[in-house]
Amino acid sequence: MYETNYHKAKSLQDAAALLSQADDGAVLAGGQTLIPTLKQRLAAPSDLVDLADAGLAGIEEASGTLEIGAMTTHAEVAASEKVQKVIPGLACLAAGIGDPAVRHRGTIGGSLANNDPAADYPAAMLALAATIVTDQREIAAEDFFTGMFSTDLEEGEIIKSIRVSAPERGAYAKFPNPASRYAMAGVFVAKTASGVRVAVTGAGEDGVYRDAGIEAALTADFAPSAIDGLDVAADGMMSDIHGSAVYRAQLVKVMAKRATEAA
């Protein structure tokens, strides 16, 4: 690691102030991506601002809407009775992230801010039309994810919480890489009052995206069989040592069917 100044923020306001004073500051949440990046000397921030004591963890529920603090760990999301009751598909998704060590350190806010193209949470946020609340504004999930490892967050802007409402039905299914447990293709299907929303992670070259074809099929008939006749195009799909674009396209179709059946 390169030399850096470490700060432990006592509040969200304290964290924002520390970042504003840094030459090149970085926020430390669960550290599941940032710490390995620092150890490999792929990043050299002048300052690290740790949010562990900033009071940003916890889950609240009101009238079918969850407010999940940014520093809430994956394990806490998975084990929460509130999440299991309001959006069981989200609890199931969190339970399948990484391994126990990752789930007890990684946070929902950190995952969203990093926006790894194979991360699980982005699919849920996009399908459920979530709102990402920062220290400066509220951002609709549709506008938050802007590309691979890219978000609409401004420099120094910090995620405070995530607000998400219960769908009529909703579930997530993924095909995990057997080594990393990241999604080679993960699909969250949500039937809401405003229509069916289907979001895909792990497969697209530009990160998480909505699949209009699957949405249309499920709007006409919300059943796994409605997806049988679809042809999911390989154009725009990732292709690497783990799987070709054609393979990932097929995985998207299969995971969409499984998520619909679970929902």
C-alpha positions as CSV (number, residue, x, y, z in Angstrom):
1,M,0.0,0.0,0.0
2,Y,1.0,3.6,-0.6
3,E,1.1,5.9,2.4
4,T,-2.3,7.4,3.2
5,N,-3.9,9.4,6.0
6,Y,-6.6,7.5,7.9
7,H,-9.7,9.2,9.4
8,K,-12.6,7.7,11.3
9,A,-15.7,9.8,10.7
10,K,-18.0,10.3,13.7
11,S,-21.0,11.3,11.5
12,L,-22.1,11.8,7.9
13,Q,-21.3,15.6,8.2
14,D,-17.9,14.8,9.7
15,A,-17.2,12.4,6.8
16,A,-18.2,15.1,4.2
17,A,-16.0,17.6,5.9
18,L,-13.0,15.3,6.0
19,L,-13.4,14.5,2.3
20,S,-13.6,18.2,1.4
21,Q,-10.4,18.9,3.1
22,A,-8.5,16.0,1.4
23,D,-6.4,16.4,-1.7
24,D,-7.6,13.1,-3.1
25,G,-9.9,11.4,-0.5
26,A,-11.7,8.1,-0.7
27,V,-14.5,6.7,1.4
28,L,-14.0,3.4,3.2
29,A,-17.2,1.4,3.8
30,G,-16.8,-2.4,4.1
31,G,-13.5,-2.3,2.2
32,Q,-14.1,-5.5,0.2
33,T,-13.0,-3.9,-3.0
34,L,-11.0,-0.8,-1.8
35,I,-8.6,-2.6,0.5
36,P,-7.5,-5.2,-2.1
37,T,-7.1,-2.4,-4.6
38,L,-4.9,-0.4,-2.2
39,K,-2.9,-3.5,-1.3
40,Q,-2.2,-4.0,-5.0
41,R,-1.2,-0.4,-5.3
42,L,-3.8,0.2,-8.0
43,A,-5.1,3.3,-6.1
44,A,-3.3,5.9,-4.0
45,P,-5.8,8.2,-2.2
46,S,-4.3,10.9,0.0
47,D,-6.9,10.2,2.7
48,L,-9.2,7.4,3.7
49,V,-12.4,8.3,5.5
50,D,-13.8,5.3,7.4
51,L,-17.6,5.4,7.8
52,A,-17.8,2.6,10.3
53,D,-18.8,4.9,13.2
54,A,-20.7,7.5,11.1
55,G,-24.1,6.2,12.2
56,L,-25.2,5.0,8.7
57,A,-26.2,1.4,9.5
58,G,-29.7,0.1,10.2
59,I,-33.0,-0.8,8.6
60,E,-36.3,0.9,9.1
61,E,-39.7,0.0,7.6
62,A,-42.8,2.1,7.2
63,S,-45.9,1.3,5.1
64,G,-44.1,-1.3,2.9
65,T,-41.1,0.9,2.3
66,L,-37.6,0.1,3.6
67,E,-34.9,2.6,4.4
68,I,-31.6,0.7,4.5
69,G,-28.6,2.6,5.9
70,A,-25.6,2.6,3.5
71,M,-23.3,0.9,6.1
72,T,-25.7,-2.0,6.7
73,T,-23.8,-5.2,5.8
74,H,-25.0,-7.9,3.4
75,A,-25.4,-10.3,6.4
76,E,-27.7,-7.8,8.2
77,V,-29.8,-7.3,5.1
78,A,-30.2,-11.1,4.7
79,A,-31.0,-11.7,8.3
80,S,-33.4,-8.7,8.8
81,E,-37.0,-9.7,9.6
82,K,-38.1,-6.4,8.1
83,V,-36.5,-7.2,4.7
84,Q,-37.6,-10.8,4.8
85,K,-41.2,-9.6,5.3
86,V,-41.3,-6.6,2.9
87,I,-39.0,-7.7,0.1
88,P,-38.0,-11.4,0.6
89,G,-36.2,-11.4,-2.7
90,L,-33.8,-8.8,-1.5
91,A,-33.0,-10.8,1.6
92,C,-32.4,-13.8,-0.5
93,L,-30.1,-11.9,-2.8
94,A,-28.0,-10.6,0.1
95,A,-27.7,-14.1,1.5
96,G,-26.1,-15.2,-1.7
97,I,-23.4,-12.5,-2.0
98,G,-19.8,-13.8,-1.7
99,D,-19.0,-15.9,1.4
100,P,-19.8,-15.4,5.1
101,A,-16.6,-13.2,5.5
102,V,-17.6,-10.9,2.7
103,R,-21.3,-10.7,3.9
104,H,-20.3,-9.7,7.4
105,R,-17.9,-6.9,6.2
106,G,-19.3,-5.7,2.8
107,T,-22.0,-3.1,2.9
108,I,-24.9,-2.2,0.6
109,G,-23.8,1.4,0.1
110,G,-20.3,0.3,-0.7
111,S,-21.5,-2.2,-3.3
112,L,-23.7,0.4,-5.0
113,A,-21.0,3.1,-5.0
114,N,-18.5,0.7,-6.6
115,N,-21.1,-0.6,-9.1
116,D,-19.2,-3.7,-10.1
117,P,-20.7,-5.0,-13.3
118,A,-21.2,-8.4,-11.7
119,A,-22.5,-7.2,-8.3
120,D,-25.9,-8.4,-7.2
121,Y,-27.5,-5.3,-5.5
122,P,-27.6,-3.1,-8.7
123,A,-30.1,-5.5,-10.3
124,A,-32.4,-5.3,-7.3
125,M,-32.2,-1.5,-7.1
126,L,-33.0,-1.1,-10.8
127,A,-35.8,-3.6,-10.9
128,L,-37.4,-2.3,-7.7
129,A,-37.0,1.4,-8.8
130,A,-35.1,2.2,-5.6
131,T,-33.9,5.6,-4.6
132,I,-30.4,6.2,-3.5
133,V,-30.2,8.9,-0.8
134,T,-27.0,10.8,-0.4
135,D,-25.8,13.6,1.8
136,Q,-26.8,16.0,-1.0
137,R,-29.8,14.7,-2.9
138,E,-31.9,11.7,-3.9
139,I,-31.1,9.8,-7.0
140,A,-33.4,7.3,-8.8
141,A,-31.8,4.0,-9.5
142,E,-32.6,4.5,-13.2
143,D,-30.2,7.6,-13.1
144,F,-27.7,6.3,-10.6
145,F,-26.0,3.5,-12.6
146,T,-24.2,5.1,-15.5
147,G,-21.9,2.3,-16.7
148,M,-19.3,-0.2,-15.6
149,F,-17.9,0.9,-12.3
150,S,-19.6,4.3,-12.9
151,T,-22.4,6.1,-11.0
152,D,-24.0,9.5,-10.9
153,L,-22.3,10.3,-7.6
154,E,-20.4,13.6,-7.6
155,E,-16.9,13.9,-6.2
156,G,-17.2,13.9,-2.4
157,E,-20.9,12.8,-2.4
158,I,-21.6,10.1,0.1
159,I,-24.5,7.5,0.0
160,K,-26.6,7.8,3.2
161,S,-29.3,5.2,2.6
162,I,-31.3,3.3,0.1
163,R,-35.1,3.6,-0.1
164,V,-37.0,0.8,-1.7
165,S,-40.7,-0.2,-1.7
166,A,-42.2,-3.7,-1.8
167,P,-43.3,-5.0,-5.2
168,E,-46.4,-7.1,-5.7
169,R,-44.0,-9.9,-6.5
170,G,-40.2,-10.0,-6.8
171,A,-37.3,-12.5,-6.8
172,Y,-33.7,-12.8,-7.9
173,A,-31.8,-15.7,-9.5
174,K,-28.2,-15.8,-10.4
175,F,-25.6,-18.1,-11.9
176,P,-22.5,-17.5,-9.8
177,N,-18.9,-17.8,-10.8
178,P,-17.9,-20.9,-8.8
179,A,-14.7,-19.1,-7.5
180,S,-15.7,-15.5,-6.8
181,R,-19.4,-16.0,-6.3
182,Y,-20.0,-12.9,-8.5
183,A,-22.9,-13.2,-10.9
184,M,-22.1,-14.4,-14.4
185,A,-25.7,-13.6,-14.9
186,G,-28.1,-12.4,-12.3
187,V,-31.7,-11.4,-12.9
188,F,-34.1,-9.6,-10.6
189,V,-37.8,-9.7,-11.6
190,A,-40.3,-7.4,-10.0
191,K,-44.0,-7.0,-10.7
192,T,-45.0,-3.6,-9.4
193,A,-48.1,-1.4,-9.6
194,S,-46.6,0.5,-12.5
195,G,-45.6,-2.7,-14.5
196,V,-43.0,-5.4,-14.7
197,R,-39.3,-4.5,-14.3
198,V,-36.5,-6.9,-15.1
199,A,-32.9,-6.0,-14.4
200,V,-29.8,-8.0,-15.3
201,T,-26.3,-7.9,-13.8
202,G,-23.1,-9.8,-14.5
203,A,-23.8,-10.2,-18.2
204,G,-23.8,-6.8,-19.9
205,E,-20.7,-5.0,-21.1
206,D,-21.9,-1.7,-19.6
207,G,-23.0,-3.2,-16.3
208,V,-26.5,-3.5,-15.0
209,Y,-29.4,-3.0,-17.4
210,R,-33.1,-3.5,-17.9
211,D,-34.3,-6.1,-20.4
212,A,-37.2,-4.7,-22.3
213,G,-38.0,-8.0,-24.1
214,I,-38.4,-10.0,-21.0
215,E,-40.4,-7.2,-19.4
216,A,-42.8,-7.2,-22.3
217,A,-43.2,-11.0,-22.2
218,L,-43.9,-11.0,-18.5
219,T,-46.3,-8.1,-18.7
220,A,-48.4,-10.1,-21.1
221,D,-48.1,-13.2,-19.0
222,F,-46.3,-13.3,-15.7
223,A,-45.2,-16.9,-15.9
224,P,-41.8,-18.6,-16.6
225,S,-43.3,-20.1,-19.8
226,A,-43.7,-16.6,-21.2
227,I,-39.9,-16.4,-21.5
228,D,-39.6,-19.7,-23.5
229,G,-40.0,-18.2,-26.9
230,L,-37.7,-15.2,-26.4
231,D,-34.4,-14.8,-28.1
232,V,-32.0,-13.0,-25.8
233,A,-29.4,-11.4,-28.0
234,A,-25.7,-11.8,-27.4
235,D,-24.9,-8.4,-28.6
236,G,-23.6,-6.2,-25.8
237,M,-22.9,-9.2,-23.5
238,M,-19.6,-9.7,-21.8
239,S,-17.3,-12.4,-23.1
240,D,-14.3,-13.6,-21.1
241,I,-12.5,-16.7,-19.9
242,H,-15.5,-17.6,-17.7
243,G,-18.1,-17.6,-20.5
244,S,-18.9,-16.3,-24.0
245,A,-21.4,-13.6,-24.9
246,V,-23.7,-16.3,-26.3
247,Y,-23.4,-18.3,-23.1
248,R,-24.3,-15.3,-20.9
249,A,-27.3,-14.5,-23.1
250,Q,-28.6,-18.0,-22.5
251,L,-27.9,-17.6,-18.8
252,V,-29.9,-14.4,-18.7
253,K,-32.9,-16.3,-20.1
254,V,-32.6,-19.2,-17.7
255,M,-32.1,-16.9,-14.7
256,A,-35.1,-14.8,-15.7
257,K,-37.3,-18.0,-15.8
258,R,-36.0,-19.0,-12.4
259,A,-36.6,-15.6,-10.8
260,T,-40.1,-15.5,-12.3
261,E,-40.9,-18.9,-10.9
262,A,-39.5,-17.9,-7.5
263,A,-41.6,-14.7,-7.5
